[in-house]
Amino acid sequence: MLRDLIFRVGFRSVSLLLVIAASTVPILAQSSRESQDVHLRNDCRLAAQTLTKGHPAPKTDWALSIIYRCDASGGPALQALWAAPTVDSVALQQLVTASSKLLDQRVYDAVTATARNTGAPRSVRFAAMRVLAAFVSNTTFIDPDDLEKTNPDTTIIKPFSTVSGGLVQFISSVPLSATAPNDIRALFATLARTDADPIVRRACRALQVRFSGP
């Protein structure tokens, strides 16, 4: 009986240590459930309304800082924004940041279509490619200038920066397809060969080189 008591106490102590140890490990892909958190659900509802319906307009910045945590409503809201993306550099960066943090198939489909769209402004296409790059690697930082100021005549591939610790991302209720990373690599390779814009071709070549690994 005494031995059983010692065993139970010892087991609980070990379990506690494991929990503490696990809590110190950075979590780079987290689940966030609107259905299980009333406060989050209310925030997500307002954020999605702000982004898709345009009101209350002053809350747009706040909405983009929340929407990537919304596993159910975040995907459709961000997908709608990519259907007609802004060309304002500040707002576009906010959209890139929010989209990069939500691993969602609907967002993936929308940014892929934008990246392919030769009629879209180059800055918007590059913004979509930066989101796709984050879906492949959350430790790679790509500044807009890394792509926009690409020299199509040079043979030098400039390495991209690294995000220390990695970008924290949330898993959507409609998560990315298992083939998404390879599909993104294939897209970069295709655009590097075939895009009509030489700057886009050169930028995609740099992305292809960066993400050529497994």
Rosetta blueprint (number, residue, H / E / L):
1 M L
2 L H
3 R H
4 D H
5 L H
6 I H
7 F H
8 R H
9 V H
10 G H
11 F H
12 R H
13 S H
14 V H
15 S H
16 L H
17 L H
18 L H
19 V H
20 I H
21 A H
22 A H
23 S H
24 T L
25 V L
26 P L
27 I L
28 L L
29 A E
30 Q E
31 S E
32 S L
33 R L
34 E H
35 S H
36 Q H
37 D L
38 V H
39 H H
40 L H
41 R H
42 N H
43 D H
44 C H
45 R H
46 L H
47 A H
48 A H
49 Q H
50 T H
51 L H
52 T H
53 K H
54 G L
55 H L
56 P L
57 A H
58 P H
59 K H
60 T H
61 D H
62 W H
63 A H
64 L H
65 S H
66 I H
67 I H
68 Y H
69 R H
70 C L
71 D L
72 A L
73 S L
74 G H
75 G H
76 P H
77 A H
78 L H
79 Q H
80 A H
81 L H
82 W H
83 A H
84 A L
85 P L
86 T L
87 V L
88 D L
89 S H
90 V H
91 A H
92 L H
93 Q H
94 Q H
95 L H
96 V H
97 T H
98 A H
99 S H
100 S H
101 K L
102 L E
103 L E
104 D L
105 Q H
106 R H
107 V H
108 Y H
109 D H
110 A H
111 V H
112 T H
113 A H
114 T H
115 A H
116 R H
117 N L
118 T L
119 G L
120 A L
121 P L
122 R H
123 S H
124 V H
125 R H
126 F H
127 A H
128 A H
129 M H
130 R H
131 V H
132 L H
133 A H
134 A H
135 F H
136 V H
137 S L
138 N L
139 T L
140 T E
141 F E
142 I L
143 D L
144 P H
145 D H
146 D H
147 L H
148 E H
149 K L
150 T L
151 N L
152 P L
153 D L
154 T L
155 T L
156 I L
157 I L
158 K L
159 P L
160 F L
161 S E
162 T E
163 V L
164 S L
165 G L
166 G L
167 L L
168 V L
169 Q E
170 F E
171 I E
172 S L
173 S L
174 V L
175 P L
176 L L
177 S L
178 A L
179 T L
180 A H
181 P H
182 N H
183 D H
184 I H
185 R H
186 A H
187 L H
188 F H
189 A H
190 T H
191 L H
192 A H
193 R H
194 T H
195 D L
196 A L
197 D L
198 P H
199 I H
200 V H
201 R H
202 R H
203 A H
204 C H
205 R H
206 A H
207 L H
208 Q H
209 V H
210 R H
211 F L
212 S L
213 G L
214 P L
